[in-house]
Amino acid sequence: MDKIYIEGLEVQSLIGVYDWERDAKQRLLVDIVLFSDLNKPALSDNVIDTLNYAEVANAVSDVAENSTFALIEALALAMIEHIFEQFPVQKITLKLSKPDILPTAKNVAVEFTRERKE
């Protein structure tokens, strides 16, 4: 299966379990691997034949911007479900990072891999 990568996508979301986290949107980073057959666009060299990764990035950003989840696990799964609803991909790996949450850690993240249910 072929892959399209979107790495380091910065999004904003109101997320967290503590009161102080609910005051303002926080910076999150998203890494996405989209599994899809890329043979047709590779042969045609036509953008209409491939996944529009700008649209995928915008869709993920919109989910983050409009959500109010407590956990990054819940937001990550919502992003995956939205991608499956909007785009013809067979499988997704999505890593959602909350880099500014722990002062003694560079990053905290969750990663999910899900396949389309037929």
PyMOL commands that set and color helices and strands:
alter all, ss='L'
color gray80, all
select helices_A, chain A and resi 19-22+39-44+47-49+53-65+72-86
alter helices_A, ss='H'
color red, helices_A
select strands_A, chain A and resi 2-13+26-36+91-97+109-115
alter strands_A, ss='S'
color yellow, strands_A
deselect
rebuild
show_as cartoon
